[in-house]
């Protein structure tokens, strides 16, 4: 998971990933992962998570790629 004050991106080892707007949806009821307007933000968060997974030898990196 990668988060900041605005968004939260979650990688699940099974099922679809999650992307939430924490300011407008603090209870994370609406997954925005398939919303085209958020693609740039989603890619940014994915890159951060992928980097961290590589650095920590995360066992799920292969599933993530």
C-alpha positions in Angstrom: 0.0 0.0 0.0 1.1 3.6 -0.7 -0.7 6.5 0.7 -0.5 10.3 1.3 -3.0 12.9 2.4 -5.0 12.6 -0.8 -4.9 9.1 -2.2 -4.3 5.5 -1.2 -3.2 2.8 -3.6 -3.4 -0.9 -2.6 -1.9 -3.9 -4.3 -3.8 -7.1 -3.5 -2.1 -10.4 -4.2 -5.5 -11.7 -5.3 -8.1 -9.7 -7.1 -8.0 -6.1 -8.4 -5.9 -3.3 -6.9 -7.5 -0.5 -5.1 -7.2 3.3 -5.5 -9.1 5.6 -3.2 -9.5 9.3 -2.8 -9.2 9.7 0.9 -10.3 13.3 1.0 -13.6 12.7 -0.8 -14.1 9.1 0.3 -12.5 8.6 3.7 -14.3 5.3 4.3 -12.8 4.0 1.0 -16.2 2.9 -0.4 -15.5 3.8 -4.1 -12.5 2.0 -5.8 -11.3 4.4 -8.5 -8.7 1.9 -10.0 -10.5 1.8 -13.4 -11.2 5.5 -13.7 -9.2 6.9 -16.6 -8.9 10.3 -15.1 -6.8 8.9 -12.2 -4.4 6.9 -14.5 -1.4 9.3 -14.0 -1.8 9.2 -10.2 -2.2 5.4 -10.2 0.9 4.9 -12.2 2.9 7.2 -9.9 1.8 5.2 -6.8 2.4 1.9 -8.6 6.0 3.0 -9.4 6.6 3.9 -5.8 5.3 0.6 -4.5 7.2 -1.4 -7.1 10.5 0.4 -6.1 9.8 -0.4 -2.4 9.0 -4.0 -3.2 12.3 -4.4 -5.1 14.3 -2.7 -2.3 12.8 -5.0 0.3 12.8 -8.2 -1.7 9.0 -8.5 -1.3 7.8 -12.0 -2.0 4.9 -10.7 -4.0 6.9 -8.7 -6.5 6.6 -11.4 -9.2 2.8 -11.3 -8.8 2.8 -7.5 -9.0 4.7 -7.3 -12.3 
